[in-house]
Amino acid sequence: MKWLPRLAWLFVLVLLGTGFYHLRKNREPRIIAATQEKILLIGNGAELESLDPQVTTGVPERQVTSAIFESLIAYHPEDDYLDAPGAAARWEHQDFRIWTFHLQPNARWSDGVPVTAHDFTYAFQRILTPALASQYAEMLYFMEGAEAFNKGENQDFSKVGVKALDDLTLQVTLVNPTPYFTSVIKHHSWQPVPRHVIEKTGGMIDRFSTWTRPEHIVSNGPFKLQDWRFMQWLKVERNPHYWDAATVRLDGIHYFPITNESTEDRAFRDGQLHATNTVPLDRIPAYRANHPEVYREETQLAVYFYRLNTTLKPFNDVRIRKALALSIDRESIIRNVLRGAQRPAVGFTPTAKKGYEGVDLMRFDPAQAKALLAEAGYPDGKGFPKFEILINTMEAHRLIAQAVQSMWREHLGIDVGIINQDWQVYLDSQRRMDYEISRAAWSGDYMDPMTFLGMWTKDNGNNQTGWHSSRYEELLRQSSTIADPPQRFAVLKEAETLFLNELPVIPVYWYARSSLVRPEVKGMRSSLLDDRPYKWFDLQAPSP
C-alpha cells in the first residue's frame, strides 16, 4: 500500500500541471489566435456615431465604412496619387467633365442583390436631399445641378448631372473640367447605399433610420458588419458577395473604441491589439528609440486647429482672433507636448509632395498679440470674459489645450477653462455652435487643396464657425473654372491668404500620425490621406 501516497501525489501534480497549462493558455495574447484566424484587432479611438456613409463625418467612422462600403474608384494599395478599380471596373472621361463609369458585372450587396448604377443615382439623390441634412452634401457640388438641388432651388433631380445609362453604366457630368475627380470620388460621401434596405427601414430622408443596425445593414465592400456591441467592439467579416472576394486576405476586423491612449497602449503591449490608433505622447521617445519594429510615424495631409465661434463676443472681433493666434508657440507644443514628427502649421492647407504649396502666415509674436488685445479694449487681458476650450475625450487634446491655456494666460493675461465631452456629444456641440473655442482637425478627403479650403463657405455643413466671406467664395468659384494648375493654385492661395487674415480658425500643427503596428500586419502602408484599403491587408505569424 506504500504506492498509494505516491500515486496520490502524482495525481495532484497532473492536476496542477493541467491547471497551469490551461491558465497559461487562457492568458496567451489574443493576437496569437487572431493572427492564425486572420482577424485584425485594431484600436479605433472612439465609439462610432453612425455607419451611414452619408451622415458620418469623423475619422473613426471612416475607418469602418471604408471596410464595408466601396466607391466607384478605390484607394490604391501603394500610392495615394494612383487609382484602383472599385465598384467600377473601368472609366473614361470627355475633357475631364463628362465621366462614364462601367460597373463591375458581378458586383453584389452583402445579401446577394446586384449593385447597379441605379444604387448610385439613389445614393447621390439621398445625400443631396436637403431634408437629410448631410454635412458632406457639398462634396457632390462638383456635379452639374447638385448645389441647386441641395439648396432647394431646384426640386427636379433629373436636372442633376448623374444618370444611369443602364444597370451597369453610370454617367456623371461635372460643372467644370476636374482632372482630380478620380481622387474626389473615392470619398465615402460618394459611396452607394442599399435602396432596397433603406426604403424598408425608414425611407430616403430618415437620418435616424434603422438600416445600419446589424440585423438590417447590407454593404458592397470587401467586408460586412458582423456584430456591434456599444462601447465594446465592432466586428466585420469577409463579404463573400464582394466582386473581388478572392483578393481579400483577412477573414475579419475587430475595432475597439478605446478613447484613452494609455489604455490602448497597454492593450497593445499585452498582445490584445495588432495596431493602435495613436501612442501616448510621453511614450513616443521610448518607442522611437527602443522599438522601431512596431513604432510608426507617418506624415499626413491633415491639420490640427481651433475653431472659433465668430457669432459670439469677443470672438467676432478679428483683432481678438489674431491676438489668440499670435500667442501660440507652435514649436513649443510640438517639442514639449507632442514629441513627434508634426510640423508647425504656418498655414491651413498642409504642403504635399506635388502641386500646391500653401501660405506661410502663422507666427508666434506675443508682443503684437498683446498690442492687438489692448487695441480691442482689453489691455493686459483686463475685463476679458472667461471662456472655455471644448475638446473631445483624449489625453493628447487635453495636454495641448493645457499648453495653449498656459500660453494665453502668460502672454495675454486671460483666463481660459477646458471642457471635455465624449465624441458624439462633442460633435453635436460643434454642429449646434454650442461652444466658444473648439479643438478640431481636418484630414484631407482627396488630393487637392480644395478639400481644405472648400469647407469654409457659408452653407457648408463642416464650417461651424459662423464665418463666411463673399470674396472668399468668389475666389473658390473662380478657381474651379481654371484648367491650368499653377494659375488655379495661385487663386486658391489668394483665397487661403484672405481666410487666414480673417482667422475664424487657428491652425496649430500639421499632422504626423504616431501609431503602433505589430510585425504580423502586412500591407498597412503609409498614407497621406489616412485611407485604409483593408482589402489588401494581411496577417502572417512570425517565424519561430
C-alpha positions, 0 to 999 in steps of 0.5 A, spaced: 500 500 500 506 504 500 504 506 492 498 509 494 501 516 497 505 516 491 500 515 486 496 520 490 501 525 489 502 524 482 495 525 481 495 532 484 501 534 480 497 532 473 492 536 476 496 542 477 500 541 471 493 541 467 491 547 471 497 551 469 497 549 462 490 551 461 491 558 465 497 559 461 493 558 455 487 562 457 492 568 458 496 567 451 495 574 447 489 574 443 493 576 437 496 569 437 489 566 435 487 572 431 493 572 427 492 564 425 484 566 424 486 572 420 482 577 424 485 584 425 484 587 432 485 594 431 484 600 436 479 605 433 479 611 438 472 612 439 465 609 439 462 610 432 456 615 431 453 612 425 455 607 419 451 611 414 456 613 409 452 619 408 451 622 415 458 620 418 463 625 418 469 623 423 475 619 422 473 613 426 467 612 422 471 612 416 475 607 418 469 602 418 465 604 412 471 604 408 471 596 410 464 595 408 462 600 403 466 601 396 466 607 391 466 607 384 474 608 384 478 605 390 484 607 394 490 604 391 494 599 395 501 603 394 500 610 392 495 615 394 496 619 387 494 612 383 487 609 382 484 602 383 478 599 380 472 599 385 465 598 384 467 600 377 471 596 373 473 601 368 472 609 366 473 614 361 472 621 361 470 627 355 475 633 357 475 631 364 467 633 365 463 628 362 465 621 366 462 614 364 463 609 369 462 601 367 460 597 373 463 591 375 458 585 372 458 581 378 458 586 383 453 584 389 450 587 396 452 583 402 445 579 401 446 577 394 442 583 390 446 586 384 449 593 385 447 597 379 448 604 377 441 605 379 444 604 387 448 610 385 443 615 382 439 613 389 445 614 393 447 621 390 439 623 390 439 621 398 445 625 400 443 631 396 436 631 399 436 637 403 431 634 408 437 629 410 441 634 412 448 631 410 454 635 412 458 632 406 452 634 401 457 639 398 462 634 396 457 632 390 457 640 388 462 638 383 456 635 379 452 639 374 445 641 378 447 638 385 448 645 389 441 647 386 438 641 388 441 641 395 439 648 396 432 647 394 432 651 388 431 646 384 426 640 386 427 636 379 433 631 380 433 629 373 436 636 372 442 633 376 448 631 372 448 623 374 444 618 370 444 611 369 445 609 362 443 602 364 444 597 370 451 597 369 453 604 366 453 610 370 454 617 367 456 623 371 457 630 368 461 635 372 460 643 372 467 644 370 473 640 367 476 636 374 482 632 372 482 630 380 475 627 380 478 620 380 481 622 387 474 626 389 470 620 388 473 615 392 470 619 398 465 615 402 460 621 401 460 618 394 459 611 396 452 607 394 447 605 399 442 599 399 435 602 396 432 596 397 434 596 405 433 603 406 426 604 403 424 598 408 427 601 414 425 608 414 425 611 407 430 616 403 430 622 408 430 618 415 437 620 418 435 616 424 433 610 420 434 603 422 438 600 416 445 600 419 443 596 425 446 589 424 440 585 423 438 590 417 445 593 414 447 590 407 454 593 404 458 592 397 465 592 400 470 587 401 467 586 408 460 586 412 458 588 419 458 582 423 456 584 430 456 591 434 456 591 441 456 599 444 462 601 447 465 594 446 467 592 439 465 592 432 466 586 428 466 585 420 467 579 416 469 577 409 463 579 404 463 573 400 458 577 395 464 582 394 466 582 386 473 581 388 472 576 394 478 572 392 483 578 393 481 579 400 486 576 405 483 577 412 477 573 414 475 579 419 476 586 423 475 587 430 475 595 432 475 597 439 473 604 441 478 605 446 478 613 447 484 613 452 491 612 449 494 609 455 489 604 455 490 602 448 497 602 449 497 597 454 492 593 450 497 593 445 503 591 449 499 585 452 498 582 445 490 584 445 491 589 439 495 588 432 495 596 431 493 602 435 490 608 433 495 613 436 501 612 442 501 616 448 505 622 447 510 621 453 511 614 450 513 616 443 521 617 445 521 610 448 518 607 442 522 611 437 528 609 440 527 602 443 522 599 438 522 601 431 519 594 429 512 596 431 513 604 432 510 608 426 510 615 424 507 617 418 506 624 415 499 626 413 495 631 409 491 633 415 491 639 420 490 640 427 486 647 429 481 651 433 475 653 431 472 659 433 465 661 434 465 668 430 457 669 432 459 670 439 463 676 443 469 677 443 470 672 438 467 676 432 472 681 433 478 679 428 483 683 432 481 678 438 482 672 433 489 674 431 491 676 438 489 668 440 493 666 434 499 670 435 500 667 442 501 660 440 508 657 440 507 652 435 514 649 436 513 649 443 507 644 443 510 640 438 517 639 442 514 639 449 507 636 448 507 632 442 514 629 441 513 627 434 514 628 427 508 634 426 510 640 423 508 647 425 502 649 421 504 656 418 498 655 414 491 651 413 492 647 407 498 642 409 504 642 403 504 635 399 509 632 395 506 635 388 502 641 386 500 646 391 504 649 396 500 653 401 501 660 405 506 661 410 502 666 415 502 663 422 507 666 427 508 666 434 509 674 436 506 675 443 508 682 443 503 684 437 498 679 440 498 683 446 498 690 442 492 687 438 488 685 445 489 692 448 487 695 441 480 691 442 479 694 449 482 689 453 489 691 455 493 686 459 487 681 458 483 686 463 475 685 463 476 679 458 470 674 459 472 667 461 471 662 456 472 655 455 476 650 450 471 644 448 475 638 446 473 631 445 475 625 450 483 624 449 489 625 453 493 628 447 487 634 446 487 635 453 495 636 454 495 641 448 489 645 450 493 645 457 499 648 453 495 653 449 491 655 456 498 656 459 500 660 453 494 665 453 494 666 460 502 668 460 502 672 454 495 675 454 493 675 461 486 671 460 483 666 463 481 660 459 477 653 462 477 646 458 471 642 457 471 635 455 465 631 452 465 624 449 465 624 441 458 624 439 456 629 444 462 633 442 460 633 435 453 635 436 456 641 440 460 643 434 454 642 429 449 646 434 455 652 435 454 650 442 461 652 444 466 658 444 473 655 442 473 648 439 479 643 438 478 640 431 482 637 425 481 636 418 484 630 414 484 631 407 478 627 403 482 627 396 488 630 393 487 637 392 487 643 396 480 644 395 478 639 400 481 644 405 479 650 403 472 648 400 469 647 407 469 654 409 463 657 405 457 659 408 452 653 407 457 648 408 455 643 413 463 642 416 464 650 417 461 651 424 464 657 425 459 662 423 464 665 418 463 666 411 466 671 406 463 673 399 470 674 396 472 668 399 467 664 395 468 668 389 475 666 389 473 658 390 468 659 384 473 662 380 478 657 381 474 651 379 473 654 372 481 654 371 484 648 367 491 650 368 494 648 375 499 653 377 494 659 375 488 655 379 493 654 385 495 661 385 487 663 386 486 658 391 492 661 395 489 668 394 483 665 397 487 661 403 491 668 404 484 672 405 481 666 410 487 666 414 487 674 415 480 673 417 482 667 422 475 664 424 480 658 425 487 657 428 491 652 425 496 649 430 500 643 427 500 639 421 499 632 422 504 626 423 500 620 425 504 616 431 501 609 431 503 602 433 503 596 428 505 589 430 510 585 425 504 580 423 500 586 419 502 586 412 500 591 407 498 597 412 502 602 408 503 609 409 498 614 407 497 621 406 490 621 406 489 616 412 485 611 407 485 604 409 484 599 403 483 593 408 482 589 402 489 588 401 491 587 408 494 581 411 496 577 417 502 572 417 505 569 424 512 570 425 517 565 424 519 561 430 
